[in-house]
């Protein structure tokens, strides 16, 4: 568990979001299926691009370049294949080898001749895949696809940065708590740590996204629950509703809301519409998830005779029939248990029950399809995450402000030459004596932890690429 310092402006929203129930959302109309994602790139085609191959229509997503050597381009992409007169589609991954015309003046790459060496469709026989590949190459050649050169170069660089083997991610289930009444989970990253608030007699918890304050004179702790305050004699509880809150605590909470973009009118409206029941406060100092249902769990069919969903909870919980196994998705990872009380075990994606793929696109739980392999939302999410974004940065307008909670403190990342700032909400790295910060996908550099910061012309790629997945700054390796 890494030691990180959180800021408080999101406290009100964090508490308000946690303190919600599926009973309210279940009464709403089920969301409409998302529209097809289109992308118009500067100097390129609009995607997805449709082509006809006899009785089959192929909708191609924008290909992602893997390499460009002279006029030879290798790429891959997703496609949806639909036979005329049928409503069902097949989702494919397509690999391309193309002769291209690179126009540096217009910054475009035009495909002049295309070969498709490989097509992959889950469950399709090899002979069918070979026939589709043989027809797809000439069909793509005829439409003269065009890609922005900058997208091609960015995609190639991104492909080179991906590890040859997938990173080893921690799939161990977190501690899972189950409640059938209003509840808020307050998580500290390790044992609670406090620091004095400037200009106040109160101390503030540094390692939680919630606003937790300590009044040493009264030997009391106060928690801002969004629309209600709580008091305890210890930061880990037990917590009860506070009849009195120091004026300084209310002022700090108001300042946090303002910094977080929550207006006073929004706060007043939330106070009027808030749940009247006082939530139970649970505290954790290790990775923990909270399952809350509004009363005893209620199950409703989502795939008739095969799969049920919990209808009075915002959590993504399912129960398979007839074996009564419970499935839960957390941060894209699936876990299984024989009961809500656990124990929970991780489920490999290829071992998920087929009934999950049958969840209707207009279901209230259709969002989980993005985490079910071989579904259209999962393919789109994968393609979207792998599509590089490029942007022009004006040096005169690019600025970053880096703050620290006290003097800058850095912790080394094992096995690398990289250190990261422990007590800053910003992603500040110290690499071989120089400082780098990644802000909104833009790198800045400085000779000092306090700045001044300037847009970086280059970054130490090899050092940043060595950052392991368990590091809190792992995501910086995909910004360049």
C-alpha positions in Angstrom: 0.0 0.0 0.0 1.6 3.3 -1.1 1.4 6.3 1.2 -0.4 9.1 -0.6 -1.8 12.5 0.5 -5.3 13.4 -0.7 -6.8 16.8 -1.0 -10.3 17.7 0.3 -12.3 19.6 -2.3 -13.9 16.4 -3.5 -15.1 15.5 0.0 -18.7 16.6 -0.4 -19.1 14.9 -3.7 -17.3 11.7 -2.5 -19.6 11.4 0.5 -22.7 12.2 -1.6 -21.9 9.6 -4.2 -21.2 6.9 -1.7 -24.3 7.7 0.2 -26.7 6.7 -2.7 -29.0 3.8 -3.4 -30.1 1.7 -6.3 -33.6 1.9 -5.1 -33.7 5.5 -6.4 -32.1 4.7 -9.8 -34.1 1.5 -10.3 -37.2 3.6 -10.6 -35.7 5.6 -13.5 -36.1 4.7 -17.1 -33.4 2.3 -18.3 -30.7 4.1 -20.3 -30.8 3.9 -24.1 -27.9 2.0 -25.8 -25.0 4.3 -26.6 -24.8 5.6 -30.1 -22.1 4.3 -32.5 -18.9 6.1 -31.8 -17.7 8.2 -34.7 -14.4 10.0 -35.1 -13.4 12.5 -37.6 -9.6 13.0 -37.6 -8.0 16.0 -39.2 -6.7 14.9 -42.6 -8.3 11.5 -42.4 -11.5 9.5 -42.9 -14.5 9.4 -40.6 -14.8 6.2 -38.5 -16.2 3.6 -38.4 -15.9 3.2 -42.2 -18.4 0.9 -44.0 -17.5 -1.3 -47.0 -19.5 -3.9 -48.9 -18.2 -7.4 -49.6 -21.1 -8.9 -51.5 -23.7 -9.9 -49.0 -21.6 -8.8 -46.0 -21.1 -5.2 -44.8 -18.0 -4.5 -42.7 -17.8 -1.5 -40.4 -14.2 -0.8 -39.8 -12.8 1.1 -36.7 -9.8 3.3 -37.3 -6.8 1.0 -37.7 -3.9 1.4 -35.2 -0.5 1.5 -36.8 2.1 -1.0 -35.5 5.0 -0.1 -37.8 5.8 2.1 -40.8 9.0 1.3 -42.8 9.3 3.4 -45.9 6.0 2.8 -47.7 5.1 -0.4 -45.9 2.5 -0.1 -43.0 1.4 -2.7 -40.6 -1.7 -2.1 -38.5 -4.6 -3.7 -36.7 -8.1 -2.8 -35.9 -11.6 -3.9 -35.0 -14.5 -4.5 -37.4 -18.1 -5.5 -37.2 -19.4 -7.9 -39.9 -23.1 -8.1 -40.7 -24.7 -10.4 -43.3 -27.5 -8.9 -45.4 -30.9 -9.6 -44.0 -29.5 -10.6 -40.5 -29.6 -8.5 -37.3 -26.7 -10.3 -35.5 -23.2 -9.1 -36.1 -19.8 -10.7 -35.8 -17.0 -8.8 -34.1 -13.5 -9.3 -35.6 -10.0 -8.2 -35.1 -8.2 -7.5 -38.4 -4.5 -7.3 -39.1 -3.4 -5.2 -42.2 -0.3 -5.0 -44.3 -0.5 -2.0 -46.7 1.5 -0.1 -49.3 1.0 3.6 -48.5 1.6 7.0 -49.9 3.0 9.3 -47.2 2.3 13.0 -47.8 4.4 15.0 -45.4 3.1 18.4 -46.5 -0.6 17.4 -45.9 0.4 15.1 -43.0 -1.6 12.1 -44.4 -1.0 8.4 -45.0 -3.1 7.0 -47.9 -3.5 3.2 -48.3 -2.9 2.2 -51.9 -2.7 -1.6 -51.7 -3.9 -3.7 -48.8 -3.4 -7.3 -47.8 -5.2 -8.8 -44.8 -3.0 -11.7 -43.5 -5.2 -12.5 -40.5 -8.7 -12.1 -39.1 -9.8 -13.2 -35.7 -13.5 -13.9 -34.8 -14.2 -15.8 -31.5 -15.4 -19.3 -32.3 -15.2 -19.0 -36.1 -13.6 -21.9 -38.0 -10.2 -21.3 -39.7 -11.6 -21.8 -43.2 -14.2 -19.0 -42.7 -11.6 -16.6 -41.3 -9.4 -17.3 -44.4 -12.3 -16.5 -46.8 -13.1 -13.2 -44.9 -9.4 -12.2 -45.0 -9.1 -12.9 -48.7 -12.2 -10.7 -49.5 -11.4 -7.9 -47.0 -8.0 -7.0 -48.5 -9.2 -6.0 -52.0 -12.3 -4.4 -50.5 -10.2 -2.1 -48.3 -7.8 -1.4 -51.2 -10.7 0.0 -53.3 -11.7 2.7 -50.8 -8.2 4.2 -50.4 -8.2 4.6 -46.6 -6.5 7.7 -45.3 -5.1 8.3 -41.9 -3.5 11.4 -40.3 0.3 10.9 -40.3 0.6 12.3 -36.8 -1.9 9.6 -35.5 0.1 6.9 -37.3 3.4 8.0 -35.8 1.8 8.3 -32.3 0.3 4.9 -32.6 3.6 3.3 -33.6 5.4 5.0 -30.7 2.6 3.8 -28.3 2.9 0.2 -29.7 6.6 0.2 -29.0 6.0 1.3 -25.4 3.6 -1.5 -24.6 5.3 -4.4 -22.8 5.7 -7.6 -24.9 3.9 -9.5 -22.2 0.9 -8.0 -20.2 1.9 -6.5 -16.8 1.2 -8.7 -13.8 -1.7 -7.1 -12.0 -2.8 -7.8 -8.5 -6.1 -9.7 -8.8 -6.5 -10.6 -5.2 -9.9 -9.6 -3.9 -10.0 -6.6 -1.6 -11.8 -6.8 1.7 -15.6 -6.6 0.9 -18.1 -5.3 3.4 -21.8 -5.8 3.0 -24.5 -3.6 4.5 -28.3 -3.5 4.0 -28.7 0.0 5.4 -27.3 3.5 4.4 -23.5 3.4 4.9 -20.4 5.4 4.1 -17.0 3.8 3.7 -14.2 6.0 4.9 -10.8 4.7 3.7 -7.5 5.8 5.1 -4.3 4.8 3.1 -2.7 3.2 6.1 -3.0 4.5 9.7 -4.7 7.9 9.9 -2.2 10.8 9.7 -3.0 14.4 10.6 -1.5 17.8 10.1 -2.5 21.2 11.5 -4.7 23.4 9.3 -3.0 26.7 8.7 -4.7 29.5 10.8 -6.8 27.0 12.7 -6.6 25.0 15.9 -7.8 21.9 14.0 -5.8 19.2 12.4 -6.8 17.6 9.1 -6.4 13.9 8.0 -3.9 13.7 5.1 -4.4 10.2 3.8 -8.2 10.0 3.0 -10.4 11.7 0.4 -12.9 12.5 3.2 -12.7 15.6 5.4 -11.7 14.3 8.8 -10.7 16.9 11.4 -9.2 16.5 14.8 -9.9 18.9 17.7 -7.1 18.2 20.2 -8.6 20.5 22.8 -11.8 18.6 22.9 -10.2 15.2 22.1 -12.7 14.8 19.3 -12.7 13.9 15.6 -15.2 15.2 13.1 -16.2 13.7 9.8 -18.0 15.6 7.0 -20.5 13.1 5.6 -21.7 15.5 2.8 -25.0 16.5 4.4 -24.5 15.4 8.0 -21.5 15.6 10.4 -20.2 12.8 12.6 -18.1 12.7 15.8 -15.9 10.1 17.3 -13.1 9.8 19.9 -10.9 8.0 17.4 -10.5 8.4 13.6 -11.4 4.7 13.2 -14.6 5.2 15.1 -17.2 4.3 16.3 -18.8 7.4 14.7 -22.1 8.9 15.7 -24.1 11.9 14.4 -22.6 15.1 15.8 -25.0 17.4 17.6 -22.3 20.2 17.5 -19.5 21.0 15.1 -16.9 23.7 15.6 -17.4 26.7 13.4 -13.8 26.2 12.1 -14.8 22.8 10.8 -17.8 24.2 9.0 -15.7 26.9 7.4 -13.1 24.4 6.2 -15.8 22.2 4.6 -17.3 25.3 2.9 -13.9 26.2 1.5 -13.4 22.7 0.2 -16.8 22.8 -1.5 -15.9 26.1 -3.2 -12.5 24.8 -4.3 -14.2 21.7 -5.6 -16.7 23.7 -7.7 -19.7 23.0 -5.6 -21.8 26.2 -5.3 -23.8 27.1 -2.2 -27.0 26.7 -4.1 -26.0 23.1 -5.1 -25.2 22.3 -1.5 -28.5 23.7 -0.2 -30.4 21.7 -2.8 -28.5 18.5 -1.8 -29.4 19.2 1.8 -33.1 19.4 1.0 -33.1 16.2 -1.1 -30.7 14.1 1.0 -31.6 10.8 2.4 -33.1 11.4 5.9 -31.7 8.2 7.4 -28.4 8.7 9.1 -25.8 6.4 7.4 -23.6 4.0 9.2 -19.9 4.9 9.1 -17.4 2.2 8.3 -13.6 2.8 8.4 -10.9 0.9 6.6 -7.1 1.3 6.5 -6.6 -1.3 3.8 -8.1 -1.9 0.3 -11.8 -2.4 0.9 -15.0 -2.2 -1.1 -18.5 -1.6 0.2 -21.7 -3.3 -1.0 -24.8 -1.5 0.1 -28.4 -2.6 -0.6 -31.5 -0.7 0.5 -32.8 -3.4 2.8 -32.3 -7.1 2.2 -31.0 -7.9 -1.3 -33.7 -8.1 -4.0 -32.9 -10.1 -7.2 -34.5 -9.5 -10.6 -34.1 -11.3 -13.9 -31.7 -9.8 -16.4 -31.3 -12.8 -18.6 -34.4 -15.0 -18.1 -33.6 -18.3 -16.5 -29.9 -17.7 -16.6 -28.9 -14.5 -14.8 -30.3 -12.2 -12.1 -29.2 -8.8 -10.9 -29.5 -7.1 -7.6 -32.2 -4.5 -8.0 -31.9 -2.5 -4.8 -28.2 -1.6 -4.9 -25.9 0.5 -7.1 -23.3 -2.2 -7.0 -22.8 -4.4 -10.1 -23.9 -7.7 -8.6 -25.3 -10.7 -10.4 -26.5 -14.2 -9.5 -26.2 -17.1 -12.0 -29.0 -19.7 -12.3 -29.4 -22.4 -11.3 -26.1 -22.7 -9.3 -26.8 -19.5 -7.3 -23.2 -18.2 -7.7 -22.8 -14.5 -7.1 -20.6 -12.4 -9.4 -19.3 -8.9 -8.6 -17.2 -6.6 -10.9 -14.8 -4.1 -9.2 -12.6 -1.9 -11.4 -13.1 -4.1 -14.4 -12.2 -7.3 -12.4 -14.7 -10.1 -11.7 -15.0 -12.0 -8.5 -17.2 -14.9 -7.5 -18.7 -16.2 -4.2 -21.3 -18.6 -3.0 -22.8 -15.8 -0.9 -22.6 -12.1 -0.3 -20.6 -12.7 2.8 -17.8 -14.3 0.8 -15.2 -15.6 0.5 -14.5 -14.1 -2.9 -12.2 -15.4 -5.6 -11.0 -13.8 -8.8 -12.5 -15.1 -12.1 -10.4 -15.1 -15.2 -12.1 -13.3 -18.1 -12.3 -16.4 -20.3 -14.1 -18.3 -17.4 -17.0 -15.9 -17.0 -20.4 -17.5 -17.7 -21.8 -17.0 -21.1 -25.0 -15.5 -19.7 -23.2 -12.2 -19.0 -22.8 -11.7 -22.8 -26.5 -11.9 -23.1 -27.2 -8.9 -21.0 -29.4 -6.6 -23.1 -27.9 -3.3 -24.3 -30.9 -1.4 -22.7 -30.5 -3.1 -19.3 -29.7 -0.9 -16.3 -26.6 -3.1 -15.9 -25.5 -2.9 -19.5 -22.4 -0.9 -18.4 -20.7 -4.2 -17.3 -20.6 -5.4 -20.9 -17.4 -3.3 -21.3 -15.8 -5.8 -18.9 -17.1 -9.0 -20.6 -14.7 -10.3 -23.3 -15.9 -10.4 -26.9 -18.8 -8.1 -26.4 -19.2 -5.0 -28.6 -18.7 -2.5 -25.6 -15.6 -4.4 -24.5 -14.1 -4.3 -28.0 -14.9 -0.6 -28.3 -13.4 0.1 -24.8 -10.2 -1.7 -25.8 -10.0 0.1 -29.1 -10.6 3.4 -27.4 -8.0 2.8 -24.7 -5.4 1.8 -27.4 -6.1 4.8 -29.6 -3.4 7.4 -29.1 -4.5 11.1 -28.6 -2.3 13.8 -30.0 -2.5 17.5 -29.2 -0.5 20.6 -29.9 0.9 22.4 -26.9 1.5 26.1 -27.0 4.5 26.8 -24.7 3.3 30.3 -23.9 -0.1 28.9 -22.6 1.1 25.7 -21.0 1.5 26.1 -17.2 1.4 23.8 -14.2 1.2 24.5 -10.5 2.7 21.9 -8.2 1.9 21.8 -4.5 3.3 19.8 -1.6 2.0 19.2 1.9 5.1 20.5 3.6 8.6 19.9 2.3 8.7 17.7 -0.8 9.1 14.0 0.1 10.0 11.4 -2.5 9.9 7.6 -2.3 12.0 5.4 -4.7 10.2 3.0 -7.0 11.9 -0.4 -6.5 13.9 -1.6 -9.5 14.0 1.8 -11.2 15.8 5.1 -11.1 12.5 6.9 -10.5 11.2 8.5 -7.3 7.7 9.9 -6.9 6.4 12.6 -4.6 4.6 11.2 -1.6 3.0 14.4 -0.3 1.7 16.0 -3.5 -1.6 15.5 -5.4 0.4 16.0 -8.6 2.3 13.3 -10.3 5.9 14.5 -9.7 8.8 12.3 -10.5 12.5 12.7 -9.6 14.7 10.9 -12.1 18.5 11.0 -11.9 18.4 14.3 -10.1 15.9 16.1 -12.4 12.2 16.7 -11.8 9.2 15.9 -14.1 5.5 16.4 -13.6 2.8 14.9 -15.9 -0.3 17.2 -16.0 -3.3 16.5 -18.3 -1.0 14.4 -20.5 1.6 17.1 -20.9 5.1 16.7 -19.4 6.9 19.6 -17.6 10.4 19.6 -16.2 12.5 21.5 -13.7 15.8 21.4 -11.9 14.0 21.9 -8.6 11.0 20.2 -6.9 9.4 23.6 -6.5 9.9 24.7 -10.1 9.8 26.8 -12.2 8.3 24.3 -14.6 8.7 24.4 -18.4 7.2 22.1 -21.1 9.6 19.2 -21.6 11.2 18.6 -25.0 12.0 15.1 -24.0 11.6 12.7 -21.1 13.7 9.7 -19.9 11.6 7.1 -21.6 13.5 4.1 -20.5 13.3 5.0 -16.8 9.6 5.8 -17.0 8.8 2.6 -18.9 10.3 0.7 -16.1 7.6 1.9 -13.6 5.7 -1.3 -12.5 1.9 -1.6 -12.5 1.6 -1.5 -8.7 3.0 2.0 -8.6 0.6 4.9 -8.1 2.3 6.8 -11.0 2.2 3.8 -13.4 -0.2 5.7 -15.8 2.5 8.2 -16.6 4.3 5.7 -18.8 1.6 6.1 -21.4 2.0 9.9 -21.8 4.7 11.1 -24.0 
